[in-house]
Structure formats: structure tokens, C-alpha cells
């Protein structure tokens, strides 16, 4: 990552790795039920954690928590019953973002962009922050990989799958590891040496948020 840390814009940026777990009722966009974020700053040739945030979010009353949701995520209706609504939780996360510039980082970042965009009035800093998509970075660094899902990249890099896979914070932690490895490999291959080059390969601007069909968005959450 040495080449990137020589770029003043990269060195000044806090990278906020973010993940949502969500429910997708038929015919509706995903409703987030958990969010986690890990803030990373470049220090020397490493990304160093400088903060983290995680919380559950209570979905609307008319959005069911199915048996499949419970099996996959380990999040039950009872756990969500005492949580705050997404608007309150994302407003709290947003209130922590007081030292720009930021880049959001996510795997299949359009999913996170869509969820954040629908909550934009409650989290204006998040909603106005560009994203970097680790899936797009991976396609540039590791062409021809059989699967670019998070599990596929964990296997490629030999990163152990976390016990809480499909919970937001464990997924954020391993996405952070994948992100760091991709940055290193891309630098070593001469694919990027500046933040602008990362944006060109894997950037998603907040005003370009695609809204996936509900079924596609649900798959992307996993």
C-alpha cells in the first residue's frame, strides 16, 4: 500500500467499511435490521482502526422476520423488538462522522448505497459520501475468479470465515481484511497509486445509487 499512502488525498481519508443485514418483504426494498461500520485510517503502510459502530434496527411492524432470516442471520424478532428504528440508528452513526473526508467501503456497494439513500434525510453525511466497492476492486485484481462473493474472496485470501458470518460486524471485519489485501495487491500490480484511481476502478457516487429489484437486493445482502 506504499504507493497509495504517498497520495495526499488517500492519506487524509477515513475509510468507513459498512455492512447492513436486512429483510426484504415481497415487492418492497430491503428494510435494514442491523448495521456495522469500521473506521480505518492510513497509518504508515497499514489501515488502522480508529472507531467502530454497530446496532440492531427495528423493522416496520408490517415487515416479518421469517424462519429463514433467523436461520441465516441469527437475528430474531425478539432481539429486534427493543431496537430503535433505522432512522434513529443511522442518525446516531451519522453524528459520529465529524472529521471528513470519508469514503464508504462495502462489498457490492450498490446495496449499501440503496439502503442509505432511502434513509438520506436521517444520515445526510453517509448519504453524501462516495463509496468504494470491494467486489469491483476484486474483479480488477483477481480476474477470472470463480466467485466474487465475500465467501469466495475469503477463501481466495485464506481469511477464516467468521463464526458470526451474516451478522453485520463480523462481515465488516472480514471485508476490511479483504479491502486491505486488495489495496496491497493492486498497488503491487501497478493498478492504482492514488485515491482517484481507486475511484475510477471501483467508485460509486452517492447521486448514482442504483435501486436493485428487491430479489436482487436481498441476494446482495448475503
C-alpha positions in Angstrom: 0.0 0.0 0.0 3.1 2.2 0.0 2.2 3.9 -3.3 -1.3 4.8 -2.0 0.0 6.4 1.2 2.1 8.7 -0.9 -1.1 10.2 -2.3 -2.2 13.1 0.0 -5.9 12.5 -0.7 -5.7 8.9 0.2 -3.6 9.6 3.3 -6.2 12.2 4.5 -9.2 9.9 4.0 -11.0 7.9 6.6 -12.4 4.7 5.1 -15.7 3.6 6.7 -16.3 -0.1 6.0 -20.1 -0.6 6.3 -22.5 -3.6 6.1 -26.2 -3.9 6.6 -28.3 -7.0 7.3 -31.8 -6.7 6.1 -35.2 -8.1 5.4 -36.9 -8.0 2.0 -40.7 -8.4 2.0 -42.2 -9.2 -1.3 -42.4 -6.3 -3.6 -40.6 -3.9 -1.3 -37.0 -2.7 -1.0 -34.8 -4.1 1.8 -35.5 -3.0 5.3 -32.3 -2.8 7.4 -32.2 -4.6 10.7 -28.6 -4.3 11.6 -25.7 -2.0 10.7 -22.0 -2.1 11.5 -19.2 0.2 10.5 -15.5 0.1 11.0 -13.5 3.3 10.5 -9.9 2.9 9.1 -7.2 5.5 8.7 -4.0 5.0 6.7 -1.0 5.0 9.1 2.3 4.2 7.5 1.7 1.3 5.1 -1.4 -0.1 7.0 -5.0 0.7 7.6 -5.6 1.2 11.3 -8.9 1.0 13.1 -9.9 4.3 14.7 -13.6 3.6 15.6 -16.5 1.2 15.2 -20.2 1.3 15.4 -22.9 -1.5 15.4 -26.6 -1.7 16.3 -29.8 -3.5 15.6 -32.7 -1.7 14.0 -36.4 -2.5 14.5 -38.1 -3.0 11.1 -41.6 -1.7 10.4 -44.4 -3.7 12.0 -45.6 -5.0 8.7 -42.2 -6.5 7.7 -42.0 -10.1 9.0 -38.9 -11.8 10.3 -39.0 -15.2 8.6 -37.6 -18.5 9.9 -35.1 -18.3 7.0 -34.0 -14.9 8.2 -33.4 -16.2 11.7 -31.6 -19.3 10.4 -29.3 -17.3 8.1 -28.5 -14.3 10.4 -29.3 -15.4 13.9 -31.3 -12.3 14.5 -34.8 -13.0 16.0 -38.0 -10.9 16.2 -37.5 -10.7 20.0 -34.0 -9.2 19.5 -35.4 -6.6 17.2 -38.4 -5.7 19.3 -36.5 -3.4 21.7 -34.2 -1.9 19.0 -34.6 1.6 17.7 -35.9 2.3 14.2 -33.4 2.6 11.3 -33.8 6.4 11.2 -32.6 6.8 14.8 -29.8 4.3 14.5 -28.4 5.8 11.2 -28.7 9.3 12.6 -26.5 8.2 15.5 -24.0 6.7 13.2 -24.1 9.9 11.1 -23.4 12.0 14.1 -20.0 10.3 14.6 -18.8 11.4 11.1 -17.3 14.7 12.1 -13.8 14.5 10.5 -14.1 14.3 6.7 -13.1 13.4 4.1 -14.6 9.9 4.1 -15.1 7.0 1.7 -17.6 4.3 2.4 -16.4 0.8 1.6 -18.7 -2.2 1.1 -18.9 -5.5 -0.7 -21.5 -5.0 -3.5 -21.6 -1.3 -2.5 -24.8 -0.5 -4.5 -26.8 -2.4 -1.9 -25.5 -0.3 0.9 -25.9 2.9 -1.2 -29.6 2.0 -1.8 -30.3 1.4 1.8 -28.5 4.6 2.9 -30.2 6.6 0.1 -33.6 5.7 1.3 -32.6 7.0 4.8 -30.8 10.0 3.4 -32.8 12.6 5.4 -31.7 10.9 8.7 -28.0 10.4 7.7 -27.0 13.2 5.3 -23.2 12.7 5.7 -23.5 9.0 5.0 -25.8 9.6 2.0 -23.5 12.2 0.5 -20.3 10.1 0.8 -18.8 8.3 -2.2 -18.4 4.5 -1.9 -15.7 2.0 -3.0 -16.9 -1.4 -3.9 -14.6 -4.3 -2.9 -16.4 -6.5 -5.4 -15.3 -4.2 -8.3 -11.8 -4.0 -6.8 -11.6 -7.8 -6.7 -12.6 -8.1 -10.3 -9.8 -5.8 -11.2 -7.2 -7.5 -9.0 -8.2 -11.2 -9.4 -9.7 -11.6 -12.9 -11.4 -14.9 -13.6 -12.2 -15.8 -10.0 -15.0 -18.3 -9.9 -17.0 -16.3 -7.3 -16.6 -12.7 -6.3 -18.9 -13.1 -3.3 -17.5 -12.4 0.1 -17.0 -16.1 0.9 -15.2 -16.6 -2.4 -12.8 -13.8 -1.6 -12.2 -15.1 2.0 -11.3 -18.4 0.5 -9.0 -16.9 -2.1 -7.1 -14.9 0.5 -7.2 -17.7 3.2 -9.1 -15.5 5.6 -11.1 -17.6 8.0 -14.8 -17.3 7.7 -16.1 -15.7 11.0 -18.3 -17.6 13.3 -20.9 -14.9 13.0 -21.0 -14.7 9.2 -24.1 -12.8 8.1 -24.0 -10.6 11.2 -23.0 -7.1 10.3 -19.9 -6.6 12.4 -18.2 -10.0 11.6 -18.9 -9.3 7.9 -17.4 -5.8 8.2 -14.3 -7.1 9.9 -13.6 -9.6 7.2 -14.5 -7.1 4.5 -11.9 -4.8 6.0 -9.3 -7.5 5.7 -10.2 -8.2 2.1 -10.1 -4.5 1.3 -6.6 -4.2 2.7 -5.4 -7.2 0.7 -7.0 -5.8 -2.5 -5.3 -2.5 -2.0 -1.9 -4.1 -1.5 -2.3 -6.4 -4.5 -3.5 -3.6 -6.7 -0.5 -1.5 -5.7 1.9 -4.3 -6.3 0.4 -4.8 -9.8 0.6 -1.1 -10.6 -3.2 -0.9 -11.0 -3.5 2.1 -8.7 -1.4 4.5 -6.7 -4.0 7.3 -5.9 -7.5 7.6 -4.5 -8.7 8.9 -7.8 -7.5 5.7 -9.5 -9.4 3.7 -6.9 -12.5 5.7 -7.6 -12.1 5.1 -11.3 -12.0 1.4 -10.8 -14.5 0.8 -8.0 -16.1 4.1 -7.1 -19.8 4.7 -6.7 -21.0 8.3 -6.3 -23.9 8.9 -4.0 -26.0 10.5 -6.7 -25.7 7.4 -8.9 -27.3 5.0 -6.4 -28.9 2.1 -8.4 -32.1 0.7 -6.8 -31.9 -3.0 -7.4 -35.0 -5.1 -7.8 -36.0 -6.5 -4.3 -34.9 -10.0 -5.1 -31.5 -9.0 -6.4 -31.0 -6.6 -3.5 -31.8 -9.4 -1.0 -29.2 -11.7 -2.6 -26.7 -8.9 -2.5 -27.1 -8.6 1.3 -25.6 -12.0 1.7 
